[in-house]
Amino acid sequence: MACDRCADLCVRYAIRSPRELRKAIQIAAENIADRTLVEVVPDDHCVFVPFVELAKSAAWDDYVEYHFRCMHCNEAFWLHAETYHGSGGNWEPRDSASVRKNINN
Ligand SMILES: [Zn+2]
């Protein structure tokens, strides 16, 4: 279960445009800055731009996938979006049972 620190992040936020992707990246970056989240780097990531670098620039790959966990309760989150063909993606907890609400813009 999520804790007080990450409860607001336990949403499925639909990413359908570059603007929404930018917003999701900003929110994740803010939560890393205030030490709510920490980035988790999967072992099989071959080409890797650290999230903090991505958040600083406006440039991202055709496919964006980043993983995070709450530093307080270990709840896992991920941000994934296919940007090139515009099919989009989501910000969401890894455990769908942790989704408190769906946000579609
Ligand atoms: Zn938490």
Residues whose N, C-alpha, C, O or C-beta is under 5 A from the ligand:
A	BS01	ZN	A2 C3 R5 C6 C70 H72 C73 N74 E75
